[in-house]
Amino acid sequence: MEGAEEIQKTPLENQDIDFNFLHQTVGVFVAEYGWYLLLMTVCLYMLIQHLVNKRDSQSSSASEPVQDPITVAARLEALAASRQKMQDELDAKAALFREKQQQLEEEKRRQKIEMWENMKQGKSTKGNSKIAQSTEEASTSTSTLKPKTEKKALRESGYNPLSGGGGGGSCAWRPGRRGPSSGG
């Protein structure tokens, strides 16, 4: 029975894996190369996502049904028709604007002729010019112009920020002496 006593005296150890050794080895590896592992994991994840998206886009473009050429042609014709309609509307608005500008120019020319004729005859042109200006303003702008109000200046006219006095406060910056800071 001596063999049985020897078996019982030896402590039971797992000889395949030493947990403390494994824990210590993994801890040192992570401490040394942890940031590299993290960076490689992120890059691998992004690569996998890129490949999955690429595969999905290729499979979706390959499985897209071929469109009927008649439908495509009809859609293109409708698009061209709507563009032409918008262009016609724009041309009509431009023509109206040109007509309005020509009318304004004709009115100004007529008023200048009237003022010239009045000046030749010796009539006053001040009253007519005010009427002409009021009709011109009414035709060119829809909103009324407000008269300018007298505004008070923020600072007096003699203010100069580069001069030392006058509204600058008590803190005035002065440059330091030229030359070396201390002799000797």
C-alpha positions as semicolon CSV with decimal commas, in nm:
position;residue;x (nm);y (nm);z (nm)
1;M;0,000;0,000;0,000
2;E;0,290;0,224;-0,020
3;G;0,203;0,316;-0,380
4;A;-0,144;0,429;-0,276
5;E;0,002;0,657;-0,008
6;E;0,234;0,820;-0,258
7;I;-0,053;0,895;-0,494
8;Q;-0,254;1,059;-0,218
9;K;0,042;1,271;-0,095
10;T;0,109;1,440;-0,429
11;P;-0,111;1,748;-0,482
12;L;-0,344;1,743;-0,777
13;E;-0,231;1,988;-1,046
14;N;-0,353;2,044;-1,397
15;Q;-0,044;1,990;-1,600
16;D;-0,203;2,084;-1,934
17;I;-0,280;2,453;-1,862
18;D;-0,134;2,668;-1,593
19;F;-0,399;2,940;-1,550
20;N;-0,169;3,190;-1,377
21;F;0,093;3,156;-1,646
22;L;-0,169;3,200;-1,921
23;H;-0,323;3,500;-1,745
24;Q;0,015;3,664;-1,702
25;T;0,120;3,599;-2,062
26;V;-0,204;3,737;-2,208
27;G;-0,186;4,040;-1,979
28;V;0,166;4,124;-2,089
29;F;0,076;4,077;-2,457
30;V;-0,227;4,308;-2,429
31;A;-0,024;4,564;-2,236
32;E;0,244;4,565;-2,503
33;Y;0,031;4,542;-2,818
34;G;-0,317;4,653;-2,707
35;W;-0,339;4,963;-2,926
36;Y;-0,215;4,769;-3,225
37;L;-0,478;4,502;-3,163
38;L;-0,749;4,766;-3,135
39;L;-0,637;4,937;-3,456
40;M;-0,622;4,607;-3,645
41;T;-0,970;4,513;-3,519
42;V;-1,117;4,846;-3,634
43;C;-0,946;4,817;-3,975
44;L;-1,069;4,461;-4,016
45;Y;-1,425;4,568;-3,928
46;M;-1,415;4,855;-4,180
47;L;-1,275;4,624;-4,450
48;I;-1,553;4,373;-4,391
49;Q;-1,818;4,648;-4,407
50;H;-1,668;4,784;-4,732
51;L;-1,667;4,439;-4,892
52;V;-2,026;4,370;-4,783
53;N;-2,144;4,704;-4,927
54;K;-1,957;4,642;-5,250
55;R;-2,108;4,296;-5,283
56;D;-2,456;4,433;-5,215
57;S;-2,422;4,707;-5,475
58;Q;-2,298;4,460;-5,737
59;S;-2,577;4,216;-5,668
60;S;-2,843;4,491;-5,673
61;S;-2,715;4,636;-6,002
62;A;-2,702;4,291;-6,158
63;S;-3,053;4,201;-6,040
64;E;-3,205;4,532;-6,158
65;P;-3,473;4,464;-6,418
66;V;-3,410;4,593;-6,767
67;Q;-3,640;4,886;-6,836
68;D;-3,867;4,888;-7,133
69;P;-3,728;5,118;-7,406
70;I;-4,074;5,255;-7,479
71;T;-4,119;5,358;-7,115
72;V;-3,775;5,519;-7,108
73;A;-3,846;5,710;-7,429
74;A;-4,184;5,829;-7,294
75;R;-4,021;5,946;-6,972
76;L;-3,753;6,136;-7,164
77;E;-4,015;6,300;-7,386
78;A;-4,215;6,408;-7,081
79;L;-3,900;6,550;-6,924
80;A;-3,815;6,741;-7,243
81;A;-4,173;6,874;-7,263
82;S;-4,166;7,000;-6,904
83;R;-3,830;7,169;-6,964
84;Q;-3,964;7,336;-7,277
85;K;-4,271;7,455;-7,085
86;M;-4,054;7,611;-6,815
87;Q;-3,833;7,774;-7,079
88;D;-4,140;7,922;-7,253
89;E;-4,263;8,067;-6,922
90;L;-3,921;8,219;-6,858
91;D;-3,911;8,369;-7,208
92;A;-4,258;8,520;-7,157
93;K;-4,153;8,679;-6,828
94;A;-3,836;8,815;-6,991
95;A;-4,041;8,966;-7,274
96;L;-4,276;9,137;-7,025
97;F;-3,977;9,273;-6,834
98;R;-3,822;9,410;-7,156
99;E;-4,150;9,578;-7,251
100;K;-4,178;9,735;-6,907
101;Q;-3,819;9,862;-6,929
102;Q;-3,884;10,011;-7,274
103;Q;-4,196;10,186;-7,143
104;L;-3,998;10,332;-6,853
105;E;-3,723;10,453;-7,085
106;E;-3,983;10,609;-7,318
107;E;-4,146;10,783;-7,022
108;K;-3,810;10,921;-6,904
109;R;-3,728;11,041;-7,255
110;R;-4,070;11,210;-7,283
111;Q;-4,022;11,384;-6,947
112;K;-3,679;11,510;-7,049
113;I;-3,826;11,650;-7,371
114;E;-4,101;11,824;-7,172
115;M;-3,847;11,969;-6,931
116;W;-3,635;12,095;-7,223
117;E;-3,937;12,256;-7,386
118;N;-4,040;12,416;-7,057
119;M;-3,688;12,548;-7,008
120;K;-3,695;12,699;-7,360
121;Q;-4,023;12,872;-7,281
122;G;-3,892;12,995;-6,944
123;K;-4,131;12,793;-6,732
124;S;-4,033;12,652;-6,395
125;T;-3,899;12,298;-6,405
126;K;-3,888;12,238;-6,031
127;G;-4,254;12,144;-5,997
128;N;-4,242;11,921;-6,303
129;S;-3,926;11,744;-6,192
130;K;-4,084;11,658;-5,858
131;I;-4,388;11,516;-6,034
132;A;-4,164;11,321;-6,270
133;Q;-3,960;11,183;-5,984
134;S;-4,270;11,079;-5,792
135;T;-4,414;10,896;-6,093
136;E;-4,076;10,736;-6,160
137;E;-4,045;10,617;-5,799
138;A;-4,400;10,485;-5,801
139;S;-4,339;10,289;-6,119
140;T;-4,001;10,144;-6,018
141;S;-4,063;10,053;-5,654
142;T;-4,372;9,927;-5,479
143;S;-4,260;10,012;-5,124
144;T;-4,253;10,367;-4,993
145;L;-3,916;10,511;-4,896
146;K;-3,883;10,646;-4,544
147;P;-3,709;10,981;-4,498
148;K;-3,369;10,963;-4,333
149;T;-3,368;11,069;-3,971
150;E;-3,090;11,268;-3,813
151;K;-2,866;11,023;-3,629
152;K;-2,635;11,108;-3,342
153;A;-2,273;11,005;-3,391
154;L;-2,147;10,730;-3,162
155;R;-1,827;10,921;-3,080
156;E;-1,727;11,283;-3,114
157;S;-1,567;11,375;-3,442
158;G;-1,226;11,446;-3,288
159;Y;-1,184;11,092;-3,152
160;N;-0,864;10,915;-3,251
161;P;-0,798;10,571;-3,100
162;L;-0,425;10,604;-3,163
163;S;-0,391;10,912;-2,947
164;G;-0,345;10,858;-2,577
165;G;-0,621;11,078;-2,441
166;G;-0,990;11,137;-2,491
167;G;-1,223;10,852;-2,405
168;G;-0,956;10,588;-2,385
169;G;-0,992;10,531;-2,012
170;S;-0,713;10,504;-1,761
171;C;-0,529;10,211;-1,915
172;A;-0,293;10,325;-2,187
173;W;-0,034;10,095;-2,338
174;R;0,311;10,229;-2,393
175;P;0,588;10,043;-2,570
176;G;0,891;9,938;-2,372
177;R;1,240;10,083;-2,402
178;R;1,451;9,989;-2,694
179;G;1,780;9,815;-2,649
180;P;1,892;9,545;-2,411
181;S;1,676;9,488;-2,108
182;S;1,964;9,515;-1,865
183;G;2,319;9,636;-1,902
184;G;2,622;9,459;-1,776
